[in-house]
Amino acid sequence: MTALSQLGGPPAAVTEKPGRRFTAYLLLLPGGLWLALFFVVPLVSLLSASLYDPSGTVETGYAVTGHWQNYVDALQDYARPFGRSMWYALLTTAFCLLLGYPLAYAIAFKSGRWKNLMLALVIAPFFTSFLVRTLSWKLLLGDNGVVVDTLKWLHILGPDGRLLATTTAVVTGLTYNFLPFMVLPLYASLEKIDHRLIEAGGDLFAGPVTTFRTVTLPLSMPGVVAGTLLTFIPAAGDYINAELLGTPQQRMIGNDIQNLFAAGAHPTAAALSVTLMATIVVLVLFYVRRVGTEDLL
């Protein structure tokens, strides 16, 4: 108490000026309005559409009757493409991680003065449209394309073998289109690693593999988690690659949702859309909780 009295008592509580709080809310207002208009309103509309009475039509209109059977019917009728979409997204994420981690590692640690050029090459595909990039793969993987001819010459494909209109083509297109979404978070995470920690591993007589496993990989986990999420989520809902590079045997849930909306079957399409979103949210929460890091929680 004596010391406090000599110092003038306990410090006074810091009071926030009302004007600053108002300014903070004012700065949040544009973003909040944008999210409300283009996320909350469409989401509510989609939820309402998923509960329409399926006996209605676009011409006569639909009645919101709380028809939860739409979800059961949608899952029963479209379980195979739904599961196929999850499988393709998982394969795409795995391939992007296997290809993207060495590339991000090379850019972060080995590129030297070529770092900016390599980063520019990673994002270069974004300067063309998603559709054009996918159509390019349709040409490359065509039956008379250079890729198929080379594989036949190497006897990897048989005389009647093909790549286009197969699962391989769809997953290849997905991997190519979403690879930058994996590389950039990985690079950002690897770039922040203190090189002295890696050197310390060598000073403690750890080999390169052990140092990578115990130092580099754990420190880069925020990038791994972010990259896998940014890859898996859009890949699960994609329909362009399956439409252009596959056949009805490779159709994904996004193709069925698009076709149902185009045909006017709004309740089933909306129920599938809500189910897809809910499934992805559950998988993401489970994944982040199990393998996430403090930077993401």
N, C-alpha and C positions, 0 to 999 in steps of 0.2 A: 504493500500500500504506500510505503514511503517513497519507493522508486516511482510509482505511478504519479504520486503527488508532485514529485520533483520534475517529472516530465510533462506535467500539465494534465494528468488524468488520461483515461483511455481515449483512443482516437475517435473522433466523431464519425458517425456513419456517413458513408458517401451517398448522397442523394442524387438521383438521376433527374435531369431536367425534363419536364414534360415535352418540350419541343423536340428533344432527341428521340424519345419514344415514338412520337407522332411521325417523325421523319423516317424511322425504321419501318413502320407499318406502311407508310406511303411508298417506300421503295419496294416493298413486297407486293403492293397492289397490282402492278402490271402482270407479274408472273402468276399471281393467284388468279386473276381474271382469265389469263390465257389458259391455265390448267382447267379452270371451271368450264370454260366455253368449249375447249377442244378435247378434254379428257373426261371430266365428270358427266357432262351432259350426254355425250355419245355413249358412255358406259351405262348410264341409267336407261337410255333408250334401248341399248342392246339387251339389258336385263329384262326390260319390259317386253321386248319382242320375243325373247326366249319363252315367255309365259303366255304367248298368244294362243288362242284356240286354233288348232291346225285346220279346222274345217273352213276357215275363212280364205279369202283370196286377195290379191293386190287390188283387183277391181272393186270388190265389194267391201273390202276393209277387214281388219282383224279386231277381235275383242280380247281384252286382257282378262282371262278367266283363271289365272294361276294354274295353268295346265303343266304341272311338273312332269307329267308323263313324257313331255317333249325330250327331256334329258335322257330318260330311260330308252326311248325309241332311238334317239340319235346315237347313243353308245352301242346299242345292239346292232344297228345297221352299219355303223362306220367304225367298228372296233379295229378292224384290220388296218385301214389307212391311218387311224390314230396311232396305233402301235408302231406302224412303219415310219411315221413322222418322228416319233421319239427315237427310234433306232437310227434313222438317217442323221438326225441331229447329234446323237451321241457319237457316231462314226466321224462325222464332220469335225466335231470338237476334238476328238482324239487325234485325227490327222493334222488339224491345224496346230495343236500343241506340239506334236512331234516335228512338224516342219517349222513352226514359228519360234520355238525356244532356241534352237541353234542359230537361227537368223538373228533374233533379238540379242542373243549373247555375243555374236560376232559384231553387231553394230555397236553395242555398248562397250565392249572390251578390246576389240581387235581392229576396228575400222580406221582409227587414227584420223587423218585429215579427210578421209572419204566418208565420214559419218553422215554429214548432211546430204550427200549425194545418195547414199544408201537409204536414208529415211525418205528422201523424195521419191525414190523408186518404189518404196513400199506403198506410199499413198498415191502413186501415179494412176493406178486403175480407177480411183475415184473421180478422175477427170473425164471419164466416159460413163455413160449410163449403165445401170445394172443390166438392162435388157440387151444392150449391144455386147457387153462382155459375155453374157450367156450365149448369145447367137454366135459369137466367135468360137466358143467351145463346140457348138453344133457343127461348125465347119471343120474344126480340127479333128473331131472324133468321127467324122463321116466315114462311110464305108470305103470311099475312094480317097480319104485323107492321108496325109503323110504319117500320122501316128499309127493308123491301122496297117498301112503298107509296111512300115518299119517293123512292127510287131510280127507281121506275117513273115517277113524276111528273116527275122531272128527265130522263127518257129515257136514264138510264144503264143500266137493265135493260129488257129487252124485255117485252112483255105476258105472256109465259110464263116470264120469268126468275125465278130463285130463288137464295137464298143458303144456306139450310139444306141439309144433306146434300151439301155440296161441300167441296173443299179449302179454299176461302176461309173457310168457317165453322170448320173444324177449326183452321186456323192462327190465326184471330182469337181463338178461345177459348183456345188455348195462349198467345198473346201477352198477353191480358188477365190470365190466371191467374198468369203468371210475371213480369209487369212489375215488381212490387215487389222481386223478387230482383235485378233489374238496377238499380233506382233507388237502393236503400239503399247498396250498396257504392260506387256512383258519388258519391253525396252525401258519404259519409264521406271519400272520397279528395279531392273538391273542397274540402271544408270545411277540410282541413289545409293547403291552399295559402296561402302567405304573399302577401297582396295587394300587398306592396311589390315583389314580383317582377313582377307584372303591370303595376304603375305604372312600373317601370323600363323595360319594353318600350315604353311610350308615350314616356318621356323619351328613348329612343334612336330616336325618330321611326318606330317600327313602328306600322302601322295595327292596328285591332281584329282583323282576320282573321289578320294575320301574328303578332300577339301570342298569339292563341289557338292557332295552329298550332305555334309555337315554344316557348311557355311553358306555357299552361294544359293543352293536350292531353298533352304528355309527362309532366307532373307528375301527371296524373290516370290514367295508364296502370294503376297497381295496381288502381284501382276498375274500369276497363274489363275487365281480365283476370279479376278476381274475379266481376264481374257476368255476363260471358259464360259462365263456367264454371257458376255457380249457376243460370243459365237453361238452358244447353244440356243439362246432365246429366239433370235431371228431365224436361225436355221430350222427350228421346229415349226414355225409358221410360214415358211417360204413355200411358194407354189410355182414360181417362174422356172426354176431348174427342172422340176419334175414335168412341167408342161412342155418345155422345149427339148429336153435331153432324154426324157423317158417315154413310157407308154402308159396306158391305163393300169398296167400291172405294177407300175412304180408310183402311182399317184399318191400324193400326200394329203393330209387333212386340209391343208390350205386350198388345194384344188377342189375338193368336195364342197368346202364352204363357199368358194367363189361360184361354183356351178349351181349350188342350191339357191344362193341369193339371186343369180341371174335367172333361174327358173321360177322365182317368186315364192319358193318354200322358205319364207323368212323365219318361222318359228324353229324349224330344225337347224337352219344355218346359224341362227343366233344361239341356240342351245349348244351347238358344237363350238362356237367361238368362246362362249363363257366357260365351257368345260376345258378348252385348251388353255385359256388364261389361268383358270384356277389350278390346273395341273402344273403349269410352269411355275406359278407362285409357290406351290407346296414344295416342288422339287428344289427350287432356288433356296427357300428357307432351310430345308433339310440339309442341302449341300453346304451352305454358308455356315450353319451351326456345326457341322461335322468337320469341315476342313477349312473354314474361314479363319481370318486373322483379326486382330484387334483393329487394324486399319479399316476393316469393312463392316464391323459390327457397331 
